[in-house]
Amino acid sequence: MNKIDRTEYYSITDLTKEFDVSTRTIRFYEDEGLITPLRQGRTRLFRPSDRRLLMFILRGKRLGFSIAEIQEIMAMYKEPPGEAGQLQLLIDRVKEKRDQLKQKRQDIEETISEFDQIEEQCVERLAELGVSR
């Protein structure tokens, strides 16, 4: 293999520091086929495109997407219907995640309300028993 000009690439250490992730995390995404750095011996050399993909993957994870969902979205970019299909799929997935979060928020609000009612009933019963809090 020819000597690669490393000034055009990021090291795994560069990316771990920039994105505050472990080398294990980056190697996992590589094992899953989400990023494919160049190799020079045992050294991984990440292109700017790998850096952008890593940023996309981490954002997807932060938003609650699974690795499989991220792979599906990324794969659509490479094959028909290409970027338009990828964007439509992303819109659909974002809507699903948003709906799930709205449902969770509603469930949490209902649970808090139930806790408030239980606490109020307990305080009232303690008062009936003559026990102060």
Residue pairs with C-beta under 8 A, 6 or more apart in sequence:
1 40
3 40
4 38
4 40
4 45
6 40
6 45
8 47
8 48
9 38
9 45
9 46
9 47
10 18
10 45
10 46
10 47
10 48
10 50
10 51
11 43
11 44
11 45
11 46
12 23
12 26
12 27
12 37
12 44
12 46
13 23
14 46
15 21
15 26
15 46
15 51
15 54
16 22
16 23
16 25
16 26
18 51
19 54
19 55
19 58
21 58
26 35
26 54
29 35
29 54
29 57
30 36
30 37
30 44
32 67
32 71
33 71
34 53
34 57
34 67
34 70
34 71
34 74
35 46
35 50
35 53
35 54
35 57
36 50
37 44
37 45
37 46
37 47
37 50
38 44
38 45
38 46
38 47
39 45
46 54
53 74
56 70
56 74
57 70
60 69
60 70
60 73
61 70
63 94
63 97
64 97
64 100
64 101
65 73
65 93
65 97
69 93
72 89
73 86
73 89
73 90
73 93
74 86
76 82
76 85
76 86
76 89
77 83
77 86
81 88
123 133
126 132
126 133
